[in-house]
Amino acid sequence: MCTVTLEYNQSNALARRKLAALLATGLFLKVRETAQDPTPEAVEAHRQLREAALEQSRRSMSSIIARYL
């Protein structure tokens, strides 16, 4: 499942009809977006991923940087 965000002029009758036709196919659902704060687990996972990426970058660039020092 994925999310598709559509922006359209709500005062445009053609845009409203096209959207209604799209939703009528049953292939798409209209959902309300709710802002949620990230869970502590998600924050920690993001931190670990960032640290791993930075460490890999340091390792791969260290020999190149050493040549110029």
N, C-alpha and C positions, 0 to 999 in steps of 0.2 A: 504494500500500500504506500502511496505517496500523496503529498499535498500539493495542489496546484492553486496558486493565488491569482485571482482575476481582479483587475481594476477596470471599472467602466463608469461611464457617465450615467447616473441613475435617472436623470431626466430625459435620456435618449430612449425613445420607444423601441427603436430597432435593437439596441443593445439589450434591453429588458426581454424582448421576444427571443433573441438568440440565446440568452442565458436560460430562459424558461424551457426552450427546446432542448438545450443541452442537459438540463436537469431531468427533463421528461424521459430521456433515453434510459434512465436508470443506471447508467454507467458511472455517474458522478453523484456525490452527496454534498449537500450544503452543510457545513459545520461552522460553528462559531469558534473563533480563535480566543483562547483564554491565556493570558500571560501567567506563567508559572515560574516561581523561583526555582533554580536548580537545587536538587537534593544534595546533601553533603557528600554522598557517594559519587555523584556526577562531578562535583567540584574537585574531589580528590582524584578521580580518574583523569580529568582534564589536566590537572597539575602534573600527574605522573607522566602522561603522554607528552606534555610540553617539556618536562625535564629530560625525558628520554630522547626527544628530538634534538634538544640543545646539546646534550652529551654526544650524540652521534655526529652532529655538526662540528663540535670541537675536535673530535677524534679525526674526522676526515680532513679537516682543514689544518691541523697542527703541523703537518710536514710542509705544507705550502707556506704557511706563515713563518716557519722556522727558517726557510731559505732566505727570506727577506729581512731577517733580524740580524 
